[in-house]
C-alpha cells in the first residue's frame, strides 16, 4: 500500500467580488495532487473570512487569487485581518 505523506496545509482564497475561479481550482487541484492538503474558501469572500478560516484550519500557507485587479486593496486587508486575529501589530 502506497501511503502519500501530506506536504502541508494550504488555504486558497478568493477575496472580493471576483467570480473567476478556474485558475484557482487548477492550482488547488495541482497542489492536492502533489500531496498538499488544500482548503478552498470559494469565491467572493471577505478578507476577515479568509483570515478566520486560515486560523481555524491551522494552515501553513495562504494563497490568494484576484483577477479583477483589486489585489492592492484586498491582499493587505487579509494580512491585517490575520495579524489582528493573532494579536500581532502590523506596521
Buried (B, 14 or more C-beta within 10 A) or exposed (E): EEEEEEEEBBBBBBBBEBEEBEEBEEBBEEBEEEEBBBBBBEBEBBBBBBBBBBBEBEBEEBBBBBBEEBBEEBBEBBBBBBBEBEEEEEE
